[in-house]
Amino acid sequence: MTPRWITALALALCLGLAACVGTSPEPTVYTLAPVAGAPGGGVPAGDASAPRTIELRRVGLAGYLDRPEIVRTENDNRLAVSDADRWGEPLDDMIGRVLTEDLGRRLPGSTVIAEAGAISTDTDAIVEVEIRRFDADPDGTAVVLAQLSARASRDRAAQAIRTVRFTVRPAGPGAGALVAALSTGLGQLADTAAAMLRALPASPRAG
């Protein structure tokens, strides 16, 4: 027969484990936010150089970012992931949603729609984005590294491709400040995309 003290100890351990599991804190959930930019980089609303309708294709995302947790880089070979800080929706969907709004703010004379959205229509220009980094360096600096393409819908030869890297120092420690800095970096990516779109040849439908 098992000694009574062993049974009591096992029961205490089970109860302690259950208590720990039951009191685990809920993760904090974060979302990116659109940021203000000079509309059209200073170009007035309705400027003819901006395509009238723009489609943002579904955002490509590096595999290591395709997770609910917010990622930080510890060194060249190691990532830090915490269950305590999570994104509120799939990151590629969130980036696409916020980038669509960021572009709309910068090109107020244009209509910007997302391929992943519920609305579809013929468009004059297409934007494609491949996110390669969207995390923090070991020193805490937010990094947005992406390949960006802007092209006319009806002329694949009229295409511009750029690789861009933006760094933003968070206003303070913690995941909230990092997410705000990543939002700023995404806004800077939108600034570049808006300039690339305005540089495209005028759409045949214009005028």
Sequence and secondary structure as in RCSB ss.txt:
>XXXX:A:sequence
MTPRWITALALALCLGLAACVGTSPEPTVYTLAPVAGAPGGGVPAGDASAPRTIELRRVGLAGYLDRPEIVRTEN
DNRLAVSDADRWGEPLDDMIGRVLTEDLGRRLPGSTVIAEAGAISTDTDAIVEVEIRRFDADPDGTAVVLAQLSA
RASRDRAAQAIRTVRFTVRPAGPGAGALVAALSTGLGQLADTAAAMLRALPASPRAG
>XXXX:A:secstr
   HHHHHHHHHHHHHHHHHHHT    EEE        GGGG  TT TTS SEEEE   EE GGG SSEEEEEEE
TTEEEEEEEEEESS HHHHHHHHHHHHHHHH TTSEEEETTSS     SEEEEEEEEEEEE TTS EEEEEEEEE
EETTEEEEEEEEEEEEEE  SSSSHHHHHHHHHHHHHHHHHHHHHHHHTS   TT  
